[in-house]
Amino acid sequence: MAESQEWLLEELKTIEAWEKDQNDLWFWEKIGRLPFKIIDRWTPAFIQRKIGELLDELGQYIQTGGNYLSSTAKIPSYYSDLAVTTVEDVKKLSISAMDEAAEKITVNRKNIAMIQGASTGVGGIFTLTIDIPVLLGLQLKTLQDIAICYGYDPSVKEERLFIVKCMQFVSADIVGKQAILAQLSQFDQHDESVKREVLSELQGWREVVFNFRDQFGWKKLFQMIPIAGLLFGAFINRSAVNDIAEAGKMLYRKRRIIERIQYEELA
């Protein structure tokens, strides 16, 4: 660990300033529910069933990781210039090296999201209903890989819980954001009551997914227009992945920095 205590404290202040700058989006969240109420009413039954299947598949994530669990076997590719193969190896790296790896993943996933959004935007409302679960899956993968970059293993259930809270943080209003930050600040204190509280507040994975889906409503409104939706879809999906990646980097970076500070204080 090459970082000084002063550097770590300054970086922590930067992250805390970012947390305070998160805006209250409650007004847009309320407006955003309208497009999806329309979709739910007029979408053909076969597409509704497909969405249900995908949501059920995502629902396995919190328990087992399902098909969306990222593997720590990818670590060597994230740090190709370093002799790093395990999560324990990653924990010993500098914060700067972790930041660089996380940024590379962010750029890659934003490009994937842009292509995906463009392809689903071509079909308007019909492909839009499929786009949401696919985008959620991409965001889950992005958060998990960022977690790995900072030395946290998503195969551990508690880490998947942290990732779900990161997703909720992005779509929460200002009161919700403050509550989530308060919970996450205690996440590494090995207090099982805190983890039980976080888990109980999820109120079922399907509800989390539907709330997250609704949050994109107003942003996705123009993607319902066939062909023109290509441009909107590319931009919106890229922005969505960028937002989730930024939150993931900040929140995981904060955990790692605090751990380093505490280690230095005990040394």
Contacts in CASP RR format, 6 or more apart in sequence:
PFRMAT RR
TARGET T0000
AUTHOR 0000-0000-0000
METHOD contacts of the structure
MODEL  1
MAESQEWLLEELKTIEAWEKDQNDLWFWEKIGRLPFKIIDRWTPAFIQRK
IGELLDELGQYIQTGGNYLSSTAKIPSYYSDLAVTTVEDVKKLSISAMDE
AAEKITVNRKNIAMIQGASTGVGGIFTLTIDIPVLLGLQLKTLQDIAICY
GYDPSVKEERLFIVKCMQFVSADIVGKQAILAQLSQFDQHDESVKREVLS
ELQGWREVVFNFRDQFGWKKLFQMIPIAGLLFGAFINRSAVNDIAEAGKM
LYRKRRIIERIQYEELA
1 92 0 8 1.000
1 94 0 8 1.000
1 260 0 8 1.000
1 263 0 8 1.000
2 94 0 8 1.000
3 94 0 8 1.000
3 95 0 8 1.000
3 260 0 8 1.000
5 261 0 8 1.000
5 264 0 8 1.000
5 265 0 8 1.000
8 95 0 8 1.000
8 257 0 8 1.000
8 260 0 8 1.000
8 261 0 8 1.000
8 264 0 8 1.000
9 261 0 8 1.000
11 95 0 8 1.000
11 253 0 8 1.000
11 257 0 8 1.000
12 254 0 8 1.000
12 257 0 8 1.000
12 258 0 8 1.000
12 261 0 8 1.000
15 250 0 8 1.000
15 253 0 8 1.000
15 254 0 8 1.000
15 257 0 8 1.000
16 254 0 8 1.000
18 250 0 8 1.000
19 177 0 8 1.000
19 181 0 8 1.000
19 250 0 8 1.000
22 174 0 8 1.000
22 177 0 8 1.000
23 174 0 8 1.000
24 173 0 8 1.000
24 174 0 8 1.000
25 171 0 8 1.000
25 173 0 8 1.000
25 215 0 8 1.000
26 173 0 8 1.000
26 174 0 8 1.000
28 218 0 8 1.000
29 171 0 8 1.000
29 173 0 8 1.000
29 214 0 8 1.000
29 215 0 8 1.000
31 218 0 8 1.000
32 214 0 8 1.000
32 215 0 8 1.000
32 216 0 8 1.000
32 217 0 8 1.000
32 218 0 8 1.000
32 219 0 8 1.000
32 221 0 8 1.000
33 214 0 8 1.000
33 217 0 8 1.000
34 217 0 8 1.000
34 218 0 8 1.000
35 217 0 8 1.000
35 218 0 8 1.000
35 220 0 8 1.000
35 221 0 8 1.000
35 224 0 8 1.000
36 213 0 8 1.000
36 214 0 8 1.000
36 217 0 8 1.000
39 125 0 8 1.000
39 128 0 8 1.000
39 129 0 8 1.000
40 48 0 8 1.000
42 125 0 8 1.000
43 125 0 8 1.000
43 126 0 8 1.000
43 129 0 8 1.000
44 126 0 8 1.000
47 126 0 8 1.000
47 129 0 8 1.000
47 130 0 8 1.000
48 129 0 8 1.000
50 129 0 8 1.000
50 130 0 8 1.000
51 129 0 8 1.000
51 130 0 8 1.000
51 132 0 8 1.000
51 133 0 8 1.000
54 130 0 8 1.000
54 133 0 8 1.000
54 134 0 8 1.000
55 133 0 8 1.000
55 206 0 8 1.000
55 209 0 8 1.000
55 210 0 8 1.000
57 66 0 8 1.000
57 67 0 8 1.000
58 68 0 8 1.000
58 133 0 8 1.000
58 136 0 8 1.000
58 137 0 8 1.000
58 140 0 8 1.000
58 205 0 8 1.000
58 209 0 8 1.000
59 205 0 8 1.000
59 206 0 8 1.000
59 209 0 8 1.000
60 66 0 8 1.000
60 67 0 8 1.000
61 68 0 8 1.000
61 69 0 8 1.000
61 140 0 8 1.000
61 160 0 8 1.000
61 164 0 8 1.000
61 205 0 8 1.000
62 157 0 8 1.000
62 160 0 8 1.000
62 161 0 8 1.000
62 164 0 8 1.000
62 202 0 8 1.000
62 205 0 8 1.000
63 157 0 8 1.000
65 154 0 8 1.000
65 155 0 8 1.000
65 160 0 8 1.000
68 137 0 8 1.000
68 140 0 8 1.000
68 141 0 8 1.000
68 144 0 8 1.000
69 144 0 8 1.000
69 154 0 8 1.000
69 155 0 8 1.000
70 141 0 8 1.000
70 144 0 8 1.000
70 145 0 8 1.000
70 147 0 8 1.000
70 148 0 8 1.000
70 154 0 8 1.000
71 155 0 8 1.000
72 86 0 8 1.000
72 87 0 8 1.000
72 148 0 8 1.000
72 153 0 8 1.000
72 155 0 8 1.000
74 145 0 8 1.000
74 148 0 8 1.000
75 84 0 8 1.000
75 85 0 8 1.000
75 86 0 8 1.000
75 87 0 8 1.000
75 89 0 8 1.000
75 90 0 8 1.000
75 148 0 8 1.000
76 84 0 8 1.000
76 85 0 8 1.000
78 84 0 8 1.000
78 101 0 8 1.000
78 104 0 8 1.000
78 105 0 8 1.000
78 145 0 8 1.000
78 148 0 8 1.000
78 149 0 8 1.000
79 90 0 8 1.000
79 93 0 8 1.000
79 97 0 8 1.000
79 101 0 8 1.000
82 93 0 8 1.000
82 97 0 8 1.000
83 89 0 8 1.000
84 90 0 8 1.000
84 93 0 8 1.000
87 148 0 8 1.000
87 151 0 8 1.000
87 152 0 8 1.000
87 153 0 8 1.000
90 98 0 8 1.000
90 148 0 8 1.000
90 149 0 8 1.000
90 150 0 8 1.000
90 151 0 8 1.000
91 151 0 8 1.000
95 253 0 8 1.000
95 256 0 8 1.000
95 257 0 8 1.000
95 260 0 8 1.000
98 149 0 8 1.000
98 150 0 8 1.000
98 151 0 8 1.000
98 253 0 8 1.000
98 256 0 8 1.000
99 249 0 8 1.000
99 253 0 8 1.000
101 149 0 8 1.000
102 146 0 8 1.000
102 149 0 8 1.000
102 150 0 8 1.000
102 245 0 8 1.000
102 249 0 8 1.000
102 252 0 8 1.000
102 253 0 8 1.000
103 249 0 8 1.000
105 142 0 8 1.000
105 145 0 8 1.000
105 146 0 8 1.000
105 149 0 8 1.000
105 245 0 8 1.000
106 142 0 8 1.000
106 146 0 8 1.000
106 241 0 8 1.000
106 242 0 8 1.000
106 245 0 8 1.000
106 246 0 8 1.000
106 249 0 8 1.000
109 138 0 8 1.000
109 141 0 8 1.000
109 142 0 8 1.000
109 145 0 8 1.000
109 241 0 8 1.000
109 245 0 8 1.000
110 238 0 8 1.000
110 241 0 8 1.000
110 242 0 8 1.000
110 245 0 8 1.000
111 238 0 8 1.000
112 138 0 8 1.000
112 241 0 8 1.000
113 135 0 8 1.000
113 138 0 8 1.000
113 237 0 8 1.000
113 238 0 8 1.000
113 240 0 8 1.000
113 241 0 8 1.000
114 234 0 8 1.000
114 235 0 8 1.000
114 237 0 8 1.000
114 238 0 8 1.000
115 234 0 8 1.000
116 131 0 8 1.000
116 134 0 8 1.000
116 135 0 8 1.000
116 138 0 8 1.000
116 237 0 8 1.000
117 131 0 8 1.000
117 135 0 8 1.000
117 223 0 8 1.000
117 230 0 8 1.000
117 233 0 8 1.000
117 234 0 8 1.000
117 236 0 8 1.000
117 237 0 8 1.000
117 238 0 8 1.000
118 230 0 8 1.000
118 231 0 8 1.000
118 233 0 8 1.000
118 234 0 8 1.000
119 127 0 8 1.000
119 230 0 8 1.000
120 127 0 8 1.000
120 128 0 8 1.000
120 130 0 8 1.000
120 131 0 8 1.000
120 134 0 8 1.000
120 223 0 8 1.000
120 233 0 8 1.000
121 127 0 8 1.000
121 128 0 8 1.000
121 131 0 8 1.000
121 223 0 8 1.000
121 226 0 8 1.000
121 229 0 8 1.000
121 230 0 8 1.000
121 232 0 8 1.000
121 233 0 8 1.000
121 234 0 8 1.000
122 226 0 8 1.000
122 227 0 8 1.000
122 229 0 8 1.000
122 230 0 8 1.000
123 226 0 8 1.000
123 227 0 8 1.000
123 229 0 8 1.000
124 223 0 8 1.000
124 224 0 8 1.000
124 225 0 8 1.000
124 226 0 8 1.000
124 229 0 8 1.000
125 224 0 8 1.000
128 220 0 8 1.000
128 223 0 8 1.000
128 224 0 8 1.000
131 220 0 8 1.000
131 223 0 8 1.000
131 233 0 8 1.000
131 237 0 8 1.000
132 213 0 8 1.000
132 216 0 8 1.000
132 220 0 8 1.000
133 209 0 8 1.000
135 216 0 8 1.000
135 237 0 8 1.000
135 240 0 8 1.000
135 241 0 8 1.000
136 209 0 8 1.000
136 212 0 8 1.000
136 213 0 8 1.000
138 241 0 8 1.000
139 167 0 8 1.000
139 240 0 8 1.000
139 241 0 8 1.000
139 244 0 8 1.000
140 163 0 8 1.000
140 167 0 8 1.000
142 241 0 8 1.000
142 244 0 8 1.000
142 245 0 8 1.000
143 163 0 8 1.000
143 166 0 8 1.000
143 167 0 8 1.000
143 244 0 8 1.000
143 245 0 8 1.000
143 248 0 8 1.000
144 154 0 8 1.000
144 160 0 8 1.000
144 163 0 8 1.000
146 245 0 8 1.000
146 248 0 8 1.000
146 249 0 8 1.000
146 252 0 8 1.000
147 153 0 8 1.000
147 154 0 8 1.000
147 159 0 8 1.000
147 162 0 8 1.000
147 163 0 8 1.000
147 248 0 8 1.000
147 252 0 8 1.000
148 154 0 8 1.000
149 252 0 8 1.000
150 252 0 8 1.000
150 253 0 8 1.000
150 255 0 8 1.000
150 256 0 8 1.000
151 256 0 8 1.000
152 159 0 8 1.000
152 162 0 8 1.000
152 252 0 8 1.000
152 255 0 8 1.000
153 159 0 8 1.000
154 160 0 8 1.000
154 163 0 8 1.000
158 187 0 8 1.000
158 195 0 8 1.000
161 195 0 8 1.000
161 198 0 8 1.000
161 199 0 8 1.000
162 184 0 8 1.000
162 187 0 8 1.000
162 251 0 8 1.000
164 202 0 8 1.000
164 205 0 8 1.000
164 208 0 8 1.000
165 180 0 8 1.000
165 183 0 8 1.000
165 184 0 8 1.000
165 198 0 8 1.000
166 244 0 8 1.000
166 247 0 8 1.000
166 248 0 8 1.000
166 251 0 8 1.000
167 208 0 8 1.000
167 212 0 8 1.000
167 244 0 8 1.000
168 180 0 8 1.000
168 208 0 8 1.000
168 211 0 8 1.000
168 212 0 8 1.000
169 177 0 8 1.000
169 180 0 8 1.000
169 181 0 8 1.000
169 184 0 8 1.000
169 247 0 8 1.000
169 251 0 8 1.000
170 243 0 8 1.000
170 244 0 8 1.000
170 247 0 8 1.000
171 211 0 8 1.000
171 212 0 8 1.000
171 215 0 8 1.000
172 179 0 8 1.000
172 180 0 8 1.000
183 194 0 8 1.000
183 197 0 8 1.000
183 198 0 8 1.000
183 201 0 8 1.000
184 251 0 8 1.000
184 255 0 8 1.000
186 194 0 8 1.000
187 194 0 8 1.000
187 195 0 8 1.000
187 198 0 8 1.000
187 255 0 8 1.000
188 255 0 8 1.000
188 258 0 8 1.000
188 259 0 8 1.000
202 208 0 8 1.000
216 236 0 8 1.000
216 240 0 8 1.000
219 236 0 8 1.000
219 239 0 8 1.000
219 240 0 8 1.000
220 232 0 8 1.000
220 233 0 8 1.000
220 236 0 8 1.000
222 228 0 8 1.000
222 229 0 8 1.000
222 232 0 8 1.000
223 229 0 8 1.000
223 232 0 8 1.000
223 233 0 8 1.000
223 236 0 8 1.000
225 232 0 8 1.000
END
